[in-house]
Amino acid sequence: MAERGGFTLIEMLVALAVFSLAAMALLNLSGESTRSAQRVEVRTLGGMVAENVAVEAAVSPVLGEGESSGQSDLGGRRWAWSRAVTATADPDLLRIDVHVRDEEGQAADRTLFRRRAP
């Protein structure tokens, strides 16, 4: 009887198990990459909203101390922002803290300083 070359059932099962582990690792990596891209998008868009609110405060002719808040639409999403204007040790300088969040939580923070309006 001639000997036939080929794989045994055990060898095939081991090969399939190794292949399935590699496939699962690749699927996990793909999912993590998607989640990471989504976090980058949230931070980027939230940062743009924070920059817009900060610029509005920086160019405002009159900016008093205190807190304000509002909402902005950007990228098909609604962003909630809050702005706190506080005095500093220098009487001619104001500190402006901007916090932006989406429905899932904190997205971006910005802090800037500007001269107090005369």
SVG drawing of the C-alpha trace seen along z (x, -y; Angstrom):
<svg xmlns="http://www.w3.org/2000/svg" viewBox="-27 -102 31 104">
<polyline fill="none" stroke="black" stroke-width="0.4" points="0.0,0.0 1.4,-3.4 1.7,-6.0 -0.3,-9.1 1.0,-12.5 -1.3,-15.0 -2.4,-16.3 -3.9,-14.4 -7.1,-15.6 -5.2,-16.7 -2.8,-18.8 -5.7,-20.4 -7.4,-21.2 -4.2,-22.8 -3.7,-24.8 -7.3,-26.0 -6.9,-27.0 -3.8,-29.0 -5.5,-30.7 -8.6,-31.6 -6.4,-33.1 -4.6,-35.3 -8.0,-36.3 -9.4,-37.3 -6.3,-39.3 -6.7,-41.2 -10.4,-41.8 -9.6,-43.2 -6.9,-45.5 -9.3,-46.7 -11.9,-47.5 -9.4,-49.4 -8.3,-51.4 -11.9,-52.4 -12.4,-53.4 -9.2,-55.4 -10.2,-57.2 -13.5,-58.2 -11.8,-59.6 -9.5,-61.6 -12.5,-63.0 -14.2,-64.0 -11.1,-65.7 -10.5,-67.5 -14.0,-68.8 -14.2,-69.7 -10.9,-71.5 -12.3,-73.5 -15.3,-74.5 -13.1,-75.4 -10.9,-77.6 -13.9,-79.4 -15.2,-80.2 -11.7,-81.3 -11.3,-83.5 -14.7,-85.1 -13.6,-85.9 -10.2,-87.2 -11.7,-89.7 -14.7,-90.8 -14.4,-94.5 -15.9,-94.1 -15.4,-90.9 -16.4,-90.8 -15.5,-88.2 -17.9,-85.3 -19.1,-82.2 -21.1,-81.7 -22.2,-78.7 -23.8,-77.8 -24.1,-75.3 -22.6,-75.1 -23.2,-72.8 -20.2,-71.4 -19.6,-68.3 -23.3,-67.2 -23.1,-67.2 -24.1,-69.5 -21.4,-70.6 -21.9,-72.2 -19.3,-74.7 -18.7,-76.7 -16.4,-79.7 -15.0,-81.0 -13.4,-84.4 -11.4,-85.1 -9.0,-87.7 -5.3,-86.9 -2.6,-88.3 -1.9,-90.9 -4.8,-93.5 -4.6,-94.1 -4.8,-90.4 -7.8,-88.0 -7.7,-84.2 -10.2,-82.5 -10.9,-78.8 -13.0,-77.1 -14.4,-73.6 -16.2,-71.7 -18.1,-68.4 -20.3,-66.3 -23.1,-64.0 -20.5,-61.4 -18.3,-63.6 -15.3,-66.0 -13.9,-66.7 -11.5,-69.7 -10.2,-72.4 -8.5,-75.7 -7.0,-78.3 -5.9,-81.8 -5.1,-85.1 -6.0,-88.6 -5.7,-92.2 -8.6,-93.6 -10.6,-96.0 -9.9,-99.7"/>
</svg>
